[in-house]
Amino acid sequence: MNQKKSDFDKVFSAWDILVIAFGAMIGWGWVVSSGGWIESGGAVGAALGFAIGGIMIFFVGLTYAELTAAMPQCGGEHVFSHRAMGPTGSFVCTWAIILGYVGVACFEACAFPTILTYLWPGFLKGYLYTVAGFDIYASWLAVAVIVALIITVINILGAKTAAVLQTILTVIIGGAGILLIVASVINGDVDNLSGQAFVGTSSGSMIKSVLSVAVVTPFYFIGFDVIPQAAEEINVPLKKIGKMMILSVVMAVVFYALVILAVGYVLDGNAIALSQSGTGLVTADAMAKAFGTPVMAKVIIVGGMCGIITSWNSFMIGGSRAMYSMAESYMIPPVFAKLHSKSKTPINSLILIGALTMIAPFAGRKMMVWICDAGNFGCCLAYCMVSISFLILRKKEQDMARPYKVPAGKFVGTMAVLMSGFMVAMYCIPGSGGSLILQEWLMVGGWALLGVVFYIICRRKYGEKFGTLVEIISDDAAASLMPEANDEELDQVIEAAIERVLAKKAS
């Protein structure tokens, strides 16, 4: 294993990593999907379902927290799985997570101009063609490509620039959500919950409806794992990194649950059904009713637009760092490990992902839904492999320094494997509510085949270099290598050195 000092600049503060992770998890779903969640589980039931889903992802997050603090290197999953499973296991894990990041980024490129049609009904101009039933217009394509270019350039200019953008947009999202929650408390009515607190007539059917929401909720929490990808760029004590990651998950769970309850408190069942059959933007309609003006619905839509950008931005950061780590290990061409001379960002990886997000809209939104679902499967598979790596390293490397050590590690690791394995199974089992369709499986298969091609070619071309892991010597680690000395001993050493220098000058 080779060792070196990090080539990245440490620019992320604790606040930066918190908003990057939280922003990745809070996308557009809280605006467009709240009505469906309430219809499936009831207002209280859906909120409870998100709490259960949050617990599922919480265990996975704990394993990430310990491993990130122990191995604060760019690439996250790549480093964890390599140390536990070796090069082949690391290749599978990292390749899977890249599919997730790229898939979501491409989807967001299509989602952003789609939202503009809610704010500006006359936005669609210049019909071009139709893909899988989705009409593509010149104005729609232009906005998608231009925004994709802007986000790519922002990420290339520097990680801190991307973090500033993330902060601004996350504050807007939080502000919109808080406005809705506060307004619902003031102007909502508890009677609106009557008949829609839970779905079902018996305790068994109610539990089943709650679990039907809980099954899909982990997919809305994908994104906290962006923090390990940028670990080398974080200027925060290692122990604190793990805590911030867990905090981001808790914040996302609370946000989703409170938004659901707020919607159910403002709109009764009939109003939600009417909104679902209309625009489908139930959260926006709830905001309009809570404030008594349709103008406020646009505030929620703008918040949703910001959520798209924050997710998009976070996954650009995560995907480019994952590609960088694979390239540095010669698992993919090393050209993707090149850093920008000034901003120290993985420029070629960002250019490739940015180019894909600019090309993706030409395939239409329906196809992007397919690739996003395929990408979510990749993320869950990576989660499972990281959770297994956590257990392996707990057994194989008991003496490894763990600045943030999770209590009851064996239990936490086992639960994380079971929970993430359950999420993977939900994608595979037909009728589970989250199973992939044929087109999505074809995308997973195509990505896997491309990975096999890279694996074979790079292994033959780079020989022993393939799969090498470069260990980063962190400042904390460097400090730990220095001999311990108390202040008095240190003073004596300094005085002796000064005396030697003066003696040489005198002679």
ABEGO torsion letter per residue (X at the ends): XBBBBBABBBABBAAAAAAAAAAAABBAAAAAAAAAAAAAAEAAAAAAAAAAAAAAAAAAAAAAAAAAAABBBBGEAAAAAAAAAEAAAAAAAAAAAAAAAAAAAAAAAAAAAAAAAAABAAABBGBABBBGGBBBBAAAAAAAAAAAAAAAAAAAAEAAAAAAAAAAAAAAAAAAAAAAAAAAAAABBAAAABGAABBEABAAAAAAAAAAAAAAAAAAABGAAAAAAAAAABBBBAAAAAAAAAAAAAAAAAAAAAAAAAAAAABBAAAAAAAAABAGBAAAAAAAAAAGBAAAAAAAAAAAAAAAAAAAAAAAAAAAAAAAAAAAAGABBAAAABBBAAAGBBAAAAAAAAAAAAAAAAAEAAAAAAAAAAAAAAAAAAAAAAAAAAAAAAAABAABBBABBBBGAAAAAAAAAAAAAAAAAAAABBGAGABBBAAAAAAAAAAAAAAAAAAAAAAAAAEAABGBBBBBBBAAAAAAABBBBBAAAAAAAAAAAAAAAAAAAAX
